[in-house]
Amino acid sequence: MKTIVALVDLSDLSFKVLKQAHTLATAFHSEVIILHVLGKVPVVVDVGLISPVVMEEPTATVAQEQSEQLLEMRDSLIKFGVKARVEQLADARVQEVLAETKRLNADLIILGSHHHSTIYHMLVGSVASDVLKHAHCPVLVVPSDEVTAAK
């Protein structure tokens, strides 16, 4: 296993994804590519009773802050002896992300899975689910720590 692609969304779950990437990269002497999608940002437009949400390109400040976070993640892996680099895609869909992992010759994709409701998955879907269905290589899914109450 030469190349591990860690898909991160810069949430708290990203730390767990990188921890798994570090463990496997150390064991197999792999390179870790931290892949992030710079997505559009929801903005609420105030037009009265009904305020629609409009998706806009992130500001230069937001893009810079996210780039800095990614570089910190990369540096933390390098500090512990893991060869690592960062790739960022602008507003990419799952198919584009998967095409990029293939271009990068990923031997393993690691990503996190947030706990969402069934309705959310029906309406929005799940990146983890789509990656699992269409990936060209093995996928390791790291669950979040969120616990739902059993009823």
Rosetta constraint file for C-alpha pairs under 8 A:
AtomPair CA 1 CA 28 HARMONIC 6.28 0.50
AtomPair CA 1 CA 29 HARMONIC 7.93 0.50
AtomPair CA 1 CA 30 HARMONIC 6.20 0.50
AtomPair CA 1 CA 107 HARMONIC 5.64 0.50
AtomPair CA 1 CA 108 HARMONIC 7.49 0.50
AtomPair CA 2 CA 28 HARMONIC 7.46 0.50
AtomPair CA 2 CA 29 HARMONIC 7.11 0.50
AtomPair CA 2 CA 30 HARMONIC 4.52 0.50
AtomPair CA 2 CA 31 HARMONIC 6.10 0.50
AtomPair CA 2 CA 106 HARMONIC 7.77 0.50
AtomPair CA 2 CA 107 HARMONIC 6.57 0.50
AtomPair CA 3 CA 30 HARMONIC 5.45 0.50
AtomPair CA 3 CA 31 HARMONIC 4.98 0.50
AtomPair CA 3 CA 32 HARMONIC 6.05 0.50
AtomPair CA 3 CA 33 HARMONIC 7.31 0.50
AtomPair CA 3 CA 104 HARMONIC 7.84 0.50
AtomPair CA 3 CA 105 HARMONIC 6.74 0.50
AtomPair CA 3 CA 106 HARMONIC 5.01 0.50
AtomPair CA 3 CA 107 HARMONIC 5.38 0.50
AtomPair CA 3 CA 108 HARMONIC 6.82 0.50
AtomPair CA 4 CA 21 HARMONIC 6.99 0.50
AtomPair CA 4 CA 25 HARMONIC 7.26 0.50
AtomPair CA 4 CA 30 HARMONIC 6.64 0.50
AtomPair CA 4 CA 31 HARMONIC 6.11 0.50
AtomPair CA 4 CA 32 HARMONIC 4.81 0.50
AtomPair CA 4 CA 33 HARMONIC 6.18 0.50
AtomPair CA 4 CA 106 HARMONIC 5.64 0.50
AtomPair CA 4 CA 107 HARMONIC 5.95 0.50
AtomPair CA 4 CA 108 HARMONIC 4.93 0.50
AtomPair CA 4 CA 109 HARMONIC 5.92 0.50
AtomPair CA 4 CA 110 HARMONIC 7.33 0.50
AtomPair CA 5 CA 32 HARMONIC 5.78 0.50
AtomPair CA 5 CA 33 HARMONIC 4.76 0.50
AtomPair CA 5 CA 34 HARMONIC 5.96 0.50
AtomPair CA 5 CA 35 HARMONIC 6.57 0.50
AtomPair CA 5 CA 101 HARMONIC 6.86 0.50
AtomPair CA 5 CA 106 HARMONIC 5.99 0.50
AtomPair CA 5 CA 107 HARMONIC 7.92 0.50
AtomPair CA 5 CA 108 HARMONIC 6.28 0.50
AtomPair CA 5 CA 109 HARMONIC 4.84 0.50
AtomPair CA 5 CA 110 HARMONIC 6.22 0.50
AtomPair CA 6 CA 17 HARMONIC 6.69 0.50
AtomPair CA 6 CA 18 HARMONIC 6.80 0.50
AtomPair CA 6 CA 21 HARMONIC 6.65 0.50
AtomPair CA 6 CA 32 HARMONIC 6.84 0.50
AtomPair CA 6 CA 33 HARMONIC 6.09 0.50
AtomPair CA 6 CA 34 HARMONIC 4.86 0.50
AtomPair CA 6 CA 35 HARMONIC 5.91 0.50
AtomPair CA 6 CA 109 HARMONIC 5.92 0.50
AtomPair CA 6 CA 110 HARMONIC 4.77 0.50
AtomPair CA 6 CA 111 HARMONIC 6.00 0.50
AtomPair CA 7 CA 17 HARMONIC 7.78 0.50
AtomPair CA 7 CA 34 HARMONIC 6.16 0.50
AtomPair CA 7 CA 35 HARMONIC 4.90 0.50
AtomPair CA 7 CA 36 HARMONIC 5.99 0.50
AtomPair CA 7 CA 109 HARMONIC 7.20 0.50
AtomPair CA 7 CA 110 HARMONIC 6.12 0.50
AtomPair CA 7 CA 111 HARMONIC 5.00 0.50
AtomPair CA 7 CA 112 HARMONIC 7.65 0.50
AtomPair CA 8 CA 13 HARMONIC 7.99 0.50
AtomPair CA 8 CA 14 HARMONIC 5.24 0.50
AtomPair CA 8 CA 17 HARMONIC 7.27 0.50
AtomPair CA 8 CA 34 HARMONIC 6.90 0.50
AtomPair CA 8 CA 35 HARMONIC 6.23 0.50
AtomPair CA 8 CA 36 HARMONIC 5.41 0.50
AtomPair CA 8 CA 111 HARMONIC 6.61 0.50
AtomPair CA 8 CA 112 HARMONIC 7.45 0.50
AtomPair CA 9 CA 13 HARMONIC 7.99 0.50
AtomPair CA 9 CA 14 HARMONIC 6.42 0.50
AtomPair CA 9 CA 36 HARMONIC 6.18 0.50
AtomPair CA 9 CA 37 HARMONIC 7.24 0.50
AtomPair CA 10 CA 14 HARMONIC 5.59 0.50
AtomPair CA 10 CA 66 HARMONIC 7.76 0.50
AtomPair CA 10 CA 69 HARMONIC 7.70 0.50
AtomPair CA 12 CA 16 HARMONIC 7.75 0.50
AtomPair CA 13 CA 17 HARMONIC 6.48 0.50
AtomPair CA 13 CA 112 HARMONIC 6.16 0.50
AtomPair CA 13 CA 114 HARMONIC 7.94 0.50
AtomPair CA 13 CA 144 HARMONIC 5.99 0.50
AtomPair CA 14 CA 18 HARMONIC 6.17 0.50
AtomPair CA 14 CA 112 HARMONIC 7.00 0.50
AtomPair CA 15 CA 19 HARMONIC 6.11 0.50
AtomPair CA 16 CA 20 HARMONIC 6.36 0.50
AtomPair CA 16 CA 112 HARMONIC 7.79 0.50
AtomPair CA 16 CA 142 HARMONIC 7.08 0.50
AtomPair CA 17 CA 21 HARMONIC 6.25 0.50
AtomPair CA 17 CA 110 HARMONIC 6.44 0.50
AtomPair CA 17 CA 111 HARMONIC 5.99 0.50
AtomPair CA 17 CA 112 HARMONIC 6.12 0.50
AtomPair CA 17 CA 142 HARMONIC 6.27 0.50
AtomPair CA 18 CA 22 HARMONIC 5.95 0.50
AtomPair CA 18 CA 73 HARMONIC 7.85 0.50
AtomPair CA 19 CA 23 HARMONIC 6.27 0.50
AtomPair CA 20 CA 24 HARMONIC 6.25 0.50
AtomPair CA 20 CA 110 HARMONIC 7.78 0.50
AtomPair CA 21 CA 25 HARMONIC 5.83 0.50
AtomPair CA 21 CA 32 HARMONIC 6.81 0.50
AtomPair CA 21 CA 110 HARMONIC 7.01 0.50
AtomPair CA 22 CA 26 HARMONIC 5.96 0.50
AtomPair CA 22 CA 32 HARMONIC 7.85 0.50
AtomPair CA 22 CA 77 HARMONIC 6.66 0.50
AtomPair CA 22 CA 82 HARMONIC 6.86 0.50
AtomPair CA 23 CA 27 HARMONIC 6.32 0.50
AtomPair CA 24 CA 28 HARMONIC 6.04 0.50
AtomPair CA 24 CA 29 HARMONIC 7.98 0.50
AtomPair CA 24 CA 30 HARMONIC 7.56 0.50
AtomPair CA 25 CA 29 HARMONIC 5.20 0.50
AtomPair CA 25 CA 30 HARMONIC 4.42 0.50
AtomPair CA 25 CA 31 HARMONIC 6.38 0.50
AtomPair CA 25 CA 32 HARMONIC 6.78 0.50
AtomPair CA 25 CA 82 HARMONIC 6.58 0.50
AtomPair CA 26 CA 30 HARMONIC 6.86 0.50
AtomPair CA 26 CA 81 HARMONIC 7.72 0.50
AtomPair CA 26 CA 82 HARMONIC 6.49 0.50
AtomPair CA 29 CA 82 HARMONIC 7.63 0.50
AtomPair CA 30 CA 82 HARMONIC 7.53 0.50
AtomPair CA 30 CA 83 HARMONIC 7.19 0.50
AtomPair CA 31 CA 82 HARMONIC 6.74 0.50
AtomPair CA 31 CA 83 HARMONIC 4.89 0.50
AtomPair CA 31 CA 84 HARMONIC 5.60 0.50
AtomPair CA 32 CA 82 HARMONIC 7.31 0.50
AtomPair CA 32 CA 83 HARMONIC 6.29 0.50
AtomPair CA 32 CA 84 HARMONIC 4.66 0.50
AtomPair CA 32 CA 85 HARMONIC 6.58 0.50
AtomPair CA 33 CA 84 HARMONIC 5.68 0.50
AtomPair CA 33 CA 85 HARMONIC 5.07 0.50
AtomPair CA 33 CA 86 HARMONIC 5.62 0.50
AtomPair CA 33 CA 87 HARMONIC 6.83 0.50
AtomPair CA 34 CA 70 HARMONIC 7.49 0.50
AtomPair CA 34 CA 74 HARMONIC 7.23 0.50
AtomPair CA 34 CA 84 HARMONIC 7.37 0.50
AtomPair CA 34 CA 85 HARMONIC 6.23 0.50
AtomPair CA 34 CA 86 HARMONIC 4.76 0.50
AtomPair CA 34 CA 87 HARMONIC 6.10 0.50
AtomPair CA 35 CA 86 HARMONIC 6.11 0.50
AtomPair CA 35 CA 87 HARMONIC 4.88 0.50
AtomPair CA 35 CA 88 HARMONIC 5.71 0.50
AtomPair CA 35 CA 89 HARMONIC 7.67 0.50
AtomPair CA 36 CA 87 HARMONIC 6.52 0.50
AtomPair CA 36 CA 88 HARMONIC 4.87 0.50
AtomPair CA 36 CA 89 HARMONIC 6.30 0.50
AtomPair CA 37 CA 88 HARMONIC 5.69 0.50
AtomPair CA 37 CA 89 HARMONIC 4.73 0.50
AtomPair CA 37 CA 90 HARMONIC 5.74 0.50
AtomPair CA 37 CA 91 HARMONIC 6.06 0.50
AtomPair CA 37 CA 92 HARMONIC 6.20 0.50
AtomPair CA 38 CA 58 HARMONIC 7.82 0.50
AtomPair CA 38 CA 63 HARMONIC 7.22 0.50
AtomPair CA 38 CA 88 HARMONIC 6.70 0.50
AtomPair CA 38 CA 89 HARMONIC 5.93 0.50
AtomPair CA 38 CA 90 HARMONIC 4.79 0.50
AtomPair CA 38 CA 91 HARMONIC 5.54 0.50
AtomPair CA 38 CA 92 HARMONIC 7.78 0.50
AtomPair CA 39 CA 57 HARMONIC 7.38 0.50
AtomPair CA 39 CA 58 HARMONIC 7.27 0.50
AtomPair CA 39 CA 90 HARMONIC 6.24 0.50
AtomPair CA 39 CA 91 HARMONIC 4.40 0.50
AtomPair CA 39 CA 92 HARMONIC 7.28 0.50
AtomPair CA 40 CA 55 HARMONIC 5.65 0.50
AtomPair CA 40 CA 56 HARMONIC 5.26 0.50
AtomPair CA 40 CA 57 HARMONIC 4.78 0.50
AtomPair CA 40 CA 58 HARMONIC 5.75 0.50
AtomPair CA 40 CA 91 HARMONIC 6.27 0.50
AtomPair CA 41 CA 55 HARMONIC 5.38 0.50
AtomPair CA 41 CA 56 HARMONIC 5.29 0.50
AtomPair CA 41 CA 57 HARMONIC 6.17 0.50
AtomPair CA 41 CA 58 HARMONIC 5.69 0.50
AtomPair CA 42 CA 53 HARMONIC 6.09 0.50
AtomPair CA 42 CA 54 HARMONIC 5.68 0.50
AtomPair CA 42 CA 55 HARMONIC 4.54 0.50
AtomPair CA 42 CA 56 HARMONIC 6.41 0.50
AtomPair CA 43 CA 53 HARMONIC 5.50 0.50
AtomPair CA 43 CA 54 HARMONIC 5.20 0.50
AtomPair CA 43 CA 55 HARMONIC 6.03 0.50
AtomPair CA 43 CA 56 HARMONIC 6.88 0.50
AtomPair CA 44 CA 51 HARMONIC 6.32 0.50
AtomPair CA 44 CA 52 HARMONIC 5.95 0.50
AtomPair CA 44 CA 53 HARMONIC 4.45 0.50
AtomPair CA 44 CA 54 HARMONIC 6.19 0.50
AtomPair CA 45 CA 51 HARMONIC 5.52 0.50
AtomPair CA 45 CA 52 HARMONIC 5.71 0.50
AtomPair CA 45 CA 53 HARMONIC 6.11 0.50
AtomPair CA 45 CA 54 HARMONIC 6.85 0.50
AtomPair CA 46 CA 50 HARMONIC 7.71 0.50
AtomPair CA 46 CA 51 HARMONIC 5.02 0.50
AtomPair CA 46 CA 52 HARMONIC 7.42 0.50
AtomPair CA 47 CA 51 HARMONIC 5.53 0.50
AtomPair CA 47 CA 52 HARMONIC 7.90 0.50
AtomPair CA 58 CA 62 HARMONIC 5.95 0.50
AtomPair CA 58 CA 63 HARMONIC 6.33 0.50
AtomPair CA 59 CA 63 HARMONIC 6.29 0.50
AtomPair CA 60 CA 64 HARMONIC 6.03 0.50
AtomPair CA 61 CA 65 HARMONIC 6.12 0.50
AtomPair CA 62 CA 66 HARMONIC 6.17 0.50
AtomPair CA 63 CA 67 HARMONIC 6.15 0.50
AtomPair CA 64 CA 68 HARMONIC 6.19 0.50
AtomPair CA 65 CA 69 HARMONIC 6.31 0.50
AtomPair CA 66 CA 70 HARMONIC 6.26 0.50
AtomPair CA 67 CA 71 HARMONIC 6.22 0.50
AtomPair CA 68 CA 72 HARMONIC 6.21 0.50
AtomPair CA 69 CA 73 HARMONIC 6.34 0.50
AtomPair CA 70 CA 74 HARMONIC 6.22 0.50
AtomPair CA 70 CA 86 HARMONIC 6.70 0.50
AtomPair CA 71 CA 75 HARMONIC 6.02 0.50
AtomPair CA 71 CA 86 HARMONIC 6.98 0.50
AtomPair CA 72 CA 76 HARMONIC 6.13 0.50
AtomPair CA 73 CA 77 HARMONIC 6.54 0.50
AtomPair CA 74 CA 78 HARMONIC 6.28 0.50
AtomPair CA 74 CA 84 HARMONIC 5.74 0.50
AtomPair CA 74 CA 85 HARMONIC 5.94 0.50
AtomPair CA 74 CA 86 HARMONIC 6.66 0.50
AtomPair CA 75 CA 79 HARMONIC 5.98 0.50
AtomPair CA 75 CA 84 HARMONIC 7.86 0.50
AtomPair CA 76 CA 80 HARMONIC 6.68 0.50
AtomPair CA 77 CA 81 HARMONIC 6.62 0.50
AtomPair CA 77 CA 82 HARMONIC 5.30 0.50
AtomPair CA 77 CA 83 HARMONIC 7.25 0.50
AtomPair CA 77 CA 84 HARMONIC 6.51 0.50
AtomPair CA 78 CA 82 HARMONIC 4.85 0.50
AtomPair CA 78 CA 83 HARMONIC 5.77 0.50
AtomPair CA 78 CA 84 HARMONIC 6.17 0.50
AtomPair CA 89 CA 97 HARMONIC 7.85 0.50
AtomPair CA 92 CA 96 HARMONIC 5.66 0.50
AtomPair CA 92 CA 97 HARMONIC 6.37 0.50
AtomPair CA 93 CA 97 HARMONIC 6.33 0.50
AtomPair CA 94 CA 98 HARMONIC 6.11 0.50
AtomPair CA 94 CA 127 HARMONIC 6.74 0.50
AtomPair CA 94 CA 130 HARMONIC 6.96 0.50
AtomPair CA 94 CA 131 HARMONIC 6.94 0.50
AtomPair CA 95 CA 99 HARMONIC 6.13 0.50
AtomPair CA 96 CA 100 HARMONIC 6.17 0.50
AtomPair CA 97 CA 101 HARMONIC 6.31 0.50
AtomPair CA 98 CA 102 HARMONIC 6.24 0.50
AtomPair CA 98 CA 131 HARMONIC 7.14 0.50
AtomPair CA 98 CA 134 HARMONIC 7.66 0.50
AtomPair CA 98 CA 135 HARMONIC 6.34 0.50
AtomPair CA 98 CA 136 HARMONIC 7.87 0.50
AtomPair CA 99 CA 103 HARMONIC 6.17 0.50
AtomPair CA 100 CA 104 HARMONIC 6.10 0.50
AtomPair CA 101 CA 105 HARMONIC 6.34 0.50
AtomPair CA 101 CA 106 HARMONIC 5.49 0.50
AtomPair CA 101 CA 109 HARMONIC 7.79 0.50
AtomPair CA 102 CA 106 HARMONIC 5.97 0.50
AtomPair CA 102 CA 136 HARMONIC 6.93 0.50
AtomPair CA 106 CA 137 HARMONIC 7.05 0.50
AtomPair CA 107 CA 137 HARMONIC 5.84 0.50
AtomPair CA 107 CA 138 HARMONIC 7.01 0.50
AtomPair CA 108 CA 137 HARMONIC 5.85 0.50
AtomPair CA 108 CA 138 HARMONIC 5.18 0.50
AtomPair CA 108 CA 139 HARMONIC 5.77 0.50
AtomPair CA 108 CA 140 HARMONIC 7.35 0.50
AtomPair CA 109 CA 137 HARMONIC 7.19 0.50
AtomPair CA 109 CA 138 HARMONIC 6.45 0.50
AtomPair CA 109 CA 139 HARMONIC 4.72 0.50
AtomPair CA 109 CA 140 HARMONIC 6.18 0.50
AtomPair CA 110 CA 139 HARMONIC 5.79 0.50
AtomPair CA 110 CA 140 HARMONIC 4.72 0.50
AtomPair CA 110 CA 141 HARMONIC 5.97 0.50
AtomPair CA 110 CA 142 HARMONIC 7.31 0.50
AtomPair CA 111 CA 128 HARMONIC 7.01 0.50
AtomPair CA 111 CA 139 HARMONIC 7.66 0.50
AtomPair CA 111 CA 140 HARMONIC 6.48 0.50
AtomPair CA 111 CA 141 HARMONIC 5.23 0.50
AtomPair CA 111 CA 142 HARMONIC 6.06 0.50
AtomPair CA 112 CA 128 HARMONIC 7.20 0.50
AtomPair CA 112 CA 141 HARMONIC 5.50 0.50
AtomPair CA 112 CA 142 HARMONIC 4.55 0.50
AtomPair CA 112 CA 143 HARMONIC 5.79 0.50
AtomPair CA 112 CA 144 HARMONIC 6.80 0.50
AtomPair CA 113 CA 128 HARMONIC 6.05 0.50
AtomPair CA 113 CA 141 HARMONIC 6.42 0.50
AtomPair CA 113 CA 142 HARMONIC 6.06 0.50
AtomPair CA 113 CA 143 HARMONIC 5.05 0.50
AtomPair CA 113 CA 144 HARMONIC 6.07 0.50
AtomPair CA 114 CA 143 HARMONIC 6.70 0.50
AtomPair CA 114 CA 144 HARMONIC 5.55 0.50
AtomPair CA 114 CA 146 HARMONIC 7.75 0.50
AtomPair CA 115 CA 143 HARMONIC 7.93 0.50
AtomPair CA 115 CA 144 HARMONIC 6.89 0.50
AtomPair CA 115 CA 146 HARMONIC 6.61 0.50
AtomPair CA 115 CA 147 HARMONIC 7.98 0.50
AtomPair CA 116 CA 120 HARMONIC 6.12 0.50
AtomPair CA 116 CA 121 HARMONIC 6.89 0.50
AtomPair CA 117 CA 121 HARMONIC 6.47 0.50
AtomPair CA 118 CA 122 HARMONIC 6.19 0.50
AtomPair CA 119 CA 123 HARMONIC 6.17 0.50
AtomPair CA 120 CA 124 HARMONIC 5.59 0.50
AtomPair CA 120 CA 125 HARMONIC 6.77 0.50
AtomPair CA 121 CA 125 HARMONIC 4.17 0.50
AtomPair CA 121 CA 126 HARMONIC 5.98 0.50
AtomPair CA 125 CA 129 HARMONIC 7.71 0.50
AtomPair CA 126 CA 130 HARMONIC 6.31 0.50
AtomPair CA 127 CA 131 HARMONIC 6.05 0.50
AtomPair CA 128 CA 132 HARMONIC 6.09 0.50
AtomPair CA 128 CA 141 HARMONIC 7.31 0.50
AtomPair CA 129 CA 133 HARMONIC 6.24 0.50
AtomPair CA 130 CA 134 HARMONIC 6.23 0.50
AtomPair CA 131 CA 135 HARMONIC 5.35 0.50
AtomPair CA 131 CA 139 HARMONIC 7.81 0.50
AtomPair CA 132 CA 139 HARMONIC 6.42 0.50
AtomPair CA 135 CA 139 HARMONIC 7.36 0.50
